[in-house]
Amino acid sequence: MTTREDFIRAMRTVAHSVTVVTTDGVDGRWGSTVSAFTSVSADPPSILVCLNAQSRIAATVAANGRYAVNVLREGERVLAERFAGKGVERDADRFEGVALVEGAALPALAAAHTVFTCTVTETIPCGSHLIVIGAVDEATSGACRPLTYLDGAYVAVIPHHSDDEG
């Protein structure tokens, strides 16, 4: 079996979109930057996020039964770090001063180019994390590039189309 350090080193070589998971409901409003997010199925539309089981976002999403995945636009590093807790006090309102989409069912960040609004259908404990599967109630998307993270740094996505040479 691989070591924790080897696993982390290997995972750092996998680029991923930077997302902020948000929720609001009976247990309150909260948001947190999350790196583990993926689609599960198109029929029916569903996605999953992996949340640290001991985190406030995991407890709040589980209690509220709904969440939104906000895929940040390229250039939104400061927002990603704010929702990761950098530069804000532990229990500070991370939404303070952050532009939200008017009329959204859950907190949708205006700086997101894609937002998935979900109802929790299943939670699965796995190691230190909670896998949260959600039925996608609404999906909105834009045409801009996502904020991307690779090997401890934010990186730019450079599209290569199938008709490009090289």
Secondary structure, DSSP 8 states (H G I E B T S, - for coil): ---HHHHHHHHTTS-EE-EEEEE-STT--EEEEE--EEEEEETTEEEEEEEETTSHHHHHHHHH-EEEEEEEBTT-HHHHHHHTTTTS-TTS-TTTT--B-TT-SS--BTTEEEEEEEEEEEEEEETTEEEEEEEEEEEEE-SS-B-EEETTEEE------TTS--
